[in-house]
Amino acid sequence: MRIAVDASELTGNPTGVGRYLDRLLAQWAEFPEAQRHTFLLYVPALPGDPPPATLSPRLRAEWRALKPCGSARWQQVRLASALRHERPNVLFAPAYSAPLLSGTPVVLAIHDLSFVAHPEWFPPRHGLRRRCLTRLSARTARAIVTFSECSRSEIVRLLGVSPERIRVIPHGLMPPHRSGPALASRAPASGDLAGAREPLVLYVGSVLNRRRVPDLIRSFALLARDHADLRLAIVGENRSYPHQDLTAEAAASGVADQVTIHSYVSEPELARFYRRASAFAFLSEYEGFGLTPLEAMANGVPVVVLDTPVAREVYGNAAVYVERGEIAETAGALRLLLFDPLVRARVLKHAPVVLARYSWERAARETLALAERVARAS
């Protein structure tokens, strides 16, 4: 069987969808049943360009470079034409939309419907294009993958897709990060922090308006008044609309010297951030799943999140929940996670049960089985 994959999200600096696809490919390389298939990985690149990722030699994969152009045109014209020419058995489209006129049966991944539920968070033309392509792709796809029951309900409600065509296959988790140099063993000066961890609050994820990163900076500033050695690290590309100036926000809050902003870090660098942090904050009011708080838990970092239905579904009792816009409440939650060992222990005690629900092996196996089933039915 030949399984085509829209691998465009692996180009550049992969985040979000790119990391998701990378994890699936790594797992597929380990499955004996995947050895029967050839994976055709289509990317926007010029012929002869090096592939955007190094794959296991156990995965029977062939890169297909198609001349770059605008992302929507590349998918709807270049990729569609290539699929019509090569006629694979099925296409896995991991990023919301797929070619509409390729003639290839599609398994489509929809991570969330923020651009439908909250169009004000997106530039008008960009939001309109995403809404149209996702709606049409969902109608024509043979099967849809999403990552939480909340997202499944929203796809049914907002896109009119029958529930029978939607499979909830949650993300998995990498093992706890252990790469990178050993941490210094000094005891932090700010209080009773765990072991060799630093007085560091961490945020990881693209900076989007719904994730309320300015609120995090303001909450952090309330703590920083009493703990001069506290640091806040923000890791993620700023894709906010309207644009949020986080550097200006940190300066206005009086913590410019205590906040660092990193638009992108490598996987080893991210591992070191998780190993250094003493608390993790993710104040998102809307997610389809929300992976990075789980990654923090897996690395022994207690998390604070906004109290939303999807957060309750995904994180269960292994998080501290705060209300949207409550700056003082968020500061208080961070203070407990940073300096109260009993609260830290109570929150982290629930993490193993929650983390046991999420496995990249299981996610990859179920996704591959779904693609095989769609191909056979077609």
C-alpha positions as semicolon CSV with decimal commas, in nm:
position;residue;x (nm);y (nm);z (nm)
1;M;0,000;0,000;0,000
2;R;0,121;0,351;-0,080
3;I;0,031;0,607;0,185
4;A;0,078;0,970;0,085
5;V;0,145;1,230;0,355
6;D;0,126;1,607;0,333
7;A;0,459;1,663;0,509
8;S;0,479;2,039;0,451
9;E;0,469;2,104;0,827
10;L;0,808;1,933;0,863
11;T;0,980;2,214;0,671
12;G;1,135;2,516;0,843
13;N;1,127;2,497;1,222
14;P;0,865;2,231;1,299
15;T;0,630;2,312;1,585
16;G;0,279;2,200;1,671
17;V;0,158;1,999;1,372
18;G;0,515;1,938;1,258
19;R;0,610;1,780;1,591
20;Y;0,290;1,572;1,580
21;L;0,371;1,434;1,234
22;D;0,734;1,374;1,328
23;R;0,623;1,161;1,626
24;L;0,387;0,955;1,408
25;L;0,657;0,887;1,147
26;A;0,904;0,784;1,417
27;Q;0,655;0,537;1,559
28;W;0,550;0,400;1,219
29;A;0,913;0,314;1,155
30;E;0,895;0,074;1,451
31;F;0,580;-0,112;1,345
32;P;0,619;-0,439;1,152
33;E;0,284;-0,375;0,982
34;A;0,415;-0,043;0,847
35;Q;0,694;-0,227;0,663
36;R;0,430;-0,340;0,413
37;H;0,365;0,020;0,305
38;T;0,553;0,288;0,119
39;F;0,509;0,639;0,258
40;L;0,521;0,920;0,002
41;L;0,614;1,239;0,187
42;Y;0,527;1,554;-0,010
43;V;0,700;1,880;0,082
44;P;0,729;2,226;-0,076
45;A;1,088;2,224;-0,198
46;L;1,290;2,226;-0,515
47;P;1,405;1,895;-0,665
48;G;1,746;1,810;-0,522
49;D;1,694;1,997;-0,197
50;P;1,781;1,789;0,111
51;P;1,483;1,637;0,292
52;P;1,357;1,845;0,585
53;A;1,389;1,564;0,840
54;T;1,600;1,256;0,902
55;L;1,385;0,945;0,908
56;S;1,457;0,600;1,040
57;P;1,588;0,370;0,764
58;R;1,327;0,119;0,882
59;L;1,054;0,342;0,740
60;R;0,998;0,282;0,370
61;A;0,966;0,650;0,284
62;E;1,017;0,848;-0,034
63;W;1,041;1,226;-0,032
64;R;0,857;1,417;-0,303
65;A;0,970;1,777;-0,357
66;L;0,709;1,998;-0,523
67;K;0,795;2,352;-0,627
68;P;0,706;2,597;-0,346
69;C;0,435;2,860;-0,378
70;G;0,172;2,997;-0,140
71;S;0,071;2,729;0,110
72;A;-0,292;2,701;-0,003
73;R;-0,199;2,702;-0,372
74;W;0,076;2,448;-0,312
75;Q;-0,172;2,211;-0,146
76;Q;-0,466;2,263;-0,378
77;V;-0,272;2,275;-0,706
78;R;0,077;2,122;-0,679
79;L;-0,004;1,848;-0,429
80;A;-0,338;1,769;-0,593
81;S;-0,170;1,732;-0,932
82;A;0,101;1,505;-0,790
83;L;-0,160;1,284;-0,622
84;R;-0,361;1,254;-0,942
85;H;-0,042;1,148;-1,120
86;E;0,086;0,895;-0,861
87;R;-0,253;0,768;-0,742
88;P;-0,160;0,656;-0,387
89;N;-0,407;0,447;-0,190
90;V;-0,475;0,713;0,073
91;L;-0,357;1,058;0,182
92;F;-0,293;1,150;0,545
93;A;-0,338;1,528;0,581
94;P;-0,220;1,627;0,932
95;A;-0,296;2,000;0,923
96;Y;-0,666;2,090;0,893
97;S;-0,708;2,076;0,514
98;A;-0,637;1,858;0,213
99;P;-0,646;1,884;-0,168
100;L;-1,010;1,894;-0,275
101;L;-0,964;1,763;-0,631
102;S;-0,700;1,494;-0,602
103;G;-0,919;1,185;-0,634
104;T;-0,732;1,030;-0,338
105;P;-0,927;0,922;-0,027
106;V;-0,824;1,139;0,268
107;V;-0,773;1,093;0,639
108;L;-0,778;1,448;0,776
109;A;-0,650;1,570;1,114
110;I;-0,831;1,872;1,264
111;H;-0,657;1,994;1,578
112;D;-0,911;2,260;1,674
113;L;-1,164;2,501;1,522
114;S;-1,043;2,826;1,675
115;F;-1,064;3,001;1,337
116;V;-1,433;2,907;1,315
117;A;-1,531;2,958;1,679
118;H;-1,330;3,283;1,719
119;P;-1,264;3,447;1,381
120;E;-1,155;3,765;1,560
121;W;-0,828;3,592;1,652
122;F;-0,717;3,569;1,288
123;P;-0,641;3,814;1,006
124;P;-0,957;3,834;0,793
125;R;-0,820;3,681;0,471
126;H;-0,622;3,414;0,653
127;G;-0,917;3,319;0,872
128;L;-1,158;3,307;0,578
129;R;-0,923;3,083;0,378
130;R;-0,880;2,844;0,670
131;R;-1,251;2,828;0,740
132;C;-1,337;2,755;0,378
133;L;-1,064;2,496;0,320
134;T;-1,123;2,315;0,649
135;R;-1,500;2,306;0,601
136;L;-1,469;2,170;0,245
137;S;-1,191;1,926;0,340
138;A;-1,397;1,792;0,629
139;R;-1,691;1,730;0,397
140;T;-1,485;1,533;0,146
141;A;-1,254;1,343;0,384
142;R;-1,332;0,976;0,435
143;A;-1,230;1,000;0,803
144;I;-1,133;1,277;1,044
145;V;-0,890;1,251;1,333
146;T;-0,915;1,487;1,628
147;F;-0,764;1,481;1,974
148;S;-1,030;1,534;2,241
149;E;-1,400;1,473;2,288
150;C;-1,447;1,850;2,317
151;S;-1,300;1,896;1,969
152;R;-1,509;1,611;1,832
153;S;-1,828;1,777;1,956
154;E;-1,721;2,108;1,808
155;I;-1,648;1,957;1,466
156;V;-1,995;1,803;1,465
157;R;-2,158;2,128;1,574
158;L;-1,964;2,382;1,366
159;L;-1,884;2,182;1,052
160;G;-2,187;1,956;1,037
161;V;-1,977;1,639;1,014
162;S;-2,147;1,317;1,119
163;P;-1,996;1,181;1,443
164;E;-1,936;0,840;1,281
165;R;-1,665;0,988;1,057
166;I;-1,466;1,134;1,347
167;R;-1,210;0,940;1,552
168;V;-1,067;1,079;1,876
169;I;-0,702;0,971;1,888
170;P;-0,523;1,175;2,160
171;H;-0,164;1,284;2,121
172;G;0,108;1,080;2,284
173;L;0,402;1,182;2,497
174;M;0,773;1,141;2,459
175;P;0,953;0,984;2,755
176;P;1,071;1,242;3,012
177;H;1,345;1,455;2,862
178;R;1,688;1,354;2,984
179;S;1,910;1,500;2,717
180;G;2,153;1,782;2,777
181;P;2,410;1,853;3,049
182;A;2,340;1,770;3,411
183;L;2,186;2,050;3,610
184;A;2,379;2,236;3,873
185;S;2,297;2,115;4,222
186;R;2,282;2,453;4,388
187;A;1,976;2,526;4,600
188;P;1,767;2,815;4,460
189;A;1,750;3,119;4,682
190;S;1,380;3,188;4,633
191;G;1,246;2,920;4,864
192;D;1,166;2,552;4,878
193;L;1,199;2,452;4,513
194;A;1,242;2,091;4,411
195;G;1,597;1,956;4,400
196;A;1,824;2,121;4,148
197;R;1,547;2,303;3,964
198;E;1,579;2,675;3,909
199;P;1,337;2,951;4,015
200;L;1,194;2,943;3,663
201;V;0,835;2,963;3,537
202;L;0,802;2,820;3,185
203;Y;0,555;2,869;2,900
204;V;0,588;2,663;2,579
205;G;0,366;2,704;2,273
206;S;0,299;2,945;1,989
207;V;0,201;3,284;2,128
208;L;-0,166;3,324;2,036
209;N;-0,416;3,570;2,179
210;R;-0,624;3,290;2,326
211;R;-0,328;3,177;2,535
212;R;-0,323;3,505;2,725
213;V;0,054;3,533;2,760
214;P;0,030;3,902;2,868
215;D;-0,182;3,783;3,164
216;L;0,096;3,541;3,252
217;I;0,353;3,820;3,246
218;R;0,135;4,035;3,475
219;S;0,081;3,746;3,715
220;F;0,451;3,670;3,716
221;A;0,524;4,035;3,793
222;L;0,324;4,011;4,117
223;L;0,550;3,727;4,228
224;A;0,870;3,887;4,105
225;R;0,826;4,182;4,343
226;D;0,908;3,951;4,634
227;H;1,146;3,713;4,456
228;A;1,409;3,900;4,260
229;D;1,574;3,582;4,129
230;L;1,256;3,444;3,969
231;R;1,259;3,409;3,592
232;L;0,991;3,359;3,329
233;A;1,083;3,188;3,000
234;I;0,841;3,217;2,707
235;V;0,917;2,968;2,428
236;G;0,718;2,996;2,106
237;E;0,671;3,201;1,792
238;N;0,458;3,513;1,837
239;R;0,161;3,457;1,603
240;S;-0,084;3,677;1,789
241;Y;-0,348;3,880;1,607
242;P;-0,392;4,161;1,690
243;H;-0,022;4,161;1,769
244;Q;0,078;4,142;2,135
245;D;0,413;4,304;2,218
246;L;0,542;4,080;2,496
247;T;0,867;4,271;2,539
248;A;0,672;4,592;2,595
249;E;0,438;4,410;2,835
250;A;0,731;4,284;3,041
251;A;0,880;4,634;3,054
252;A;0,549;4,790;3,154
253;S;0,513;4,529;3,429
254;G;0,861;4,605;3,559
255;V;1,007;4,260;3,488
256;A;1,195;4,316;3,162
257;D;1,516;4,179;3,317
258;Q;1,340;3,867;3,446
259;V;1,155;3,761;3,129
260;T;1,321;3,590;2,832
261;I;1,141;3,529;2,502
262;H;1,252;3,259;2,256
263;S;1,067;3,234;1,926
264;Y;1,206;2,886;1,863
265;V;1,433;2,636;2,039
266;S;1,562;2,297;1,930
267;E;1,439;1,976;2,091
268;P;1,753;1,944;2,312
269;E;1,713;2,307;2,424
270;L;1,346;2,247;2,500
271;A;1,446;1,942;2,703
272;R;1,676;2,158;2,911
273;F;1,399;2,412;2,973
274;Y;1,169;2,138;3,101
275;R;1,445;2,007;3,327
276;R;1,521;2,351;3,470
277;A;1,167;2,479;3,529
278;S;0,992;2,466;3,866
279;A;0,643;2,558;3,739
280;F;0,466;2,563;3,404
281;A;0,185;2,800;3,303
282;F;-0,052;2,767;3,008
283;L;-0,341;3,014;3,037
284;S;-0,522;2,913;2,718
285;E;-0,894;2,980;2,701
286;Y;-0,932;2,761;2,389
287;E;-0,752;2,445;2,278
288;G;-0,829;2,132;2,086
289;F;-0,593;1,939;2,313
290;G;-0,292;2,121;2,460
291;L;0,021;1,905;2,460
292;T;0,291;2,112;2,627
293;P;0,140;2,104;2,981
294;L;0,147;1,724;2,956
295;E;0,512;1,739;2,847
296;A;0,581;1,950;3,154
297;M;0,403;1,698;3,382
298;A;0,602;1,415;3,226
299;N;0,919;1,600;3,327
300;G;0,805;1,652;3,686
301;V;0,696;2,015;3,644
302;P;0,361;2,107;3,806
303;V;0,128;2,308;3,583
304;V;-0,132;2,582;3,614
305;V;-0,393;2,614;3,338
306;L;-0,718;2,797;3,274
307;D;-1,031;2,616;3,386
308;T;-1,191;2,507;3,057
309;P;-1,378;2,190;2,958
310;V;-1,096;2,062;2,738
311;A;-0,837;2,130;3,009
312;R;-1,043;1,928;3,259
313;E;-1,073;1,647;3,003
314;V;-0,702;1,636;2,919
315;Y;-0,528;1,718;3,250
316;G;-0,774;1,586;3,508
317;N;-0,653;1,628;3,866
318;A;-0,290;1,678;3,764
319;A;-0,312;2,057;3,729
320;V;-0,406;2,368;3,922
321;Y;-0,695;2,552;3,757
322;V;-0,752;2,928;3,757
323;E;-1,020;3,151;3,606
324;R;-0,964;3,359;3,295
325;G;-0,829;3,708;3,357
326;E;-0,770;3,652;3,730
327;I;-0,417;3,790;3,761
328;A;-0,391;3,768;4,140
329;E;-0,537;3,416;4,146
330;T;-0,285;3,301;3,885
331;A;0,001;3,458;4,080
332;G;-0,121;3,278;4,391
333;A;-0,135;2,945;4,208
334;L;0,219;2,991;4,077
335;R;0,338;3,084;4,425
336;L;0,201;2,758;4,563
337;L;0,355;2,548;4,287
338;L;0,690;2,719;4,328
339;F;0,722;2,734;4,705
340;D;0,480;2,495;4,876
341;P;0,619;2,139;4,862
342;L;0,291;1,987;4,981
343;V;0,094;2,146;4,698
344;R;0,360;2,046;4,443
345;A;0,351;1,689;4,566
346;R;-0,030;1,675;4,568
347;V;-0,054;1,797;4,208
348;L;0,226;1,580;4,075
349;K;0,085;1,273;4,254
350;H;-0,198;1,265;3,999
351;A;0,031;1,299;3,696
352;P;0,108;0,927;3,638
353;V;-0,260;0,837;3,605
354;V;-0,321;1,122;3,361
355;L;-0,004;1,059;3,159
356;A;-0,086;0,690;3,122
357;R;-0,373;0,788;2,889
358;Y;-0,133;0,926;2,628
359;S;0,101;0,716;2,415
360;W;0,260;0,799;2,081
361;E;0,276;0,427;2,005
362;R;-0,100;0,396;2,057
363;A;-0,173;0,719;1,866
364;A;0,043;0,611;1,572
365;R;-0,100;0,260;1,564
366;E;-0,461;0,383;1,564
367;T;-0,388;0,649;1,300
368;L;-0,215;0,400;1,073
369;A;-0,499;0,148;1,116
370;L;-0,750;0,417;1,023
371;A;-0,554;0,507;0,707
372;E;-0,536;0,139;0,612
373;R;-0,909;0,095;0,665
374;V;-0,992;0,400;0,450
375;A;-0,761;0,275;0,174
376;R;-0,916;-0,072;0,173
377;A;-1,269;0,067;0,170
378;S;-1,184;0,284;-0,130
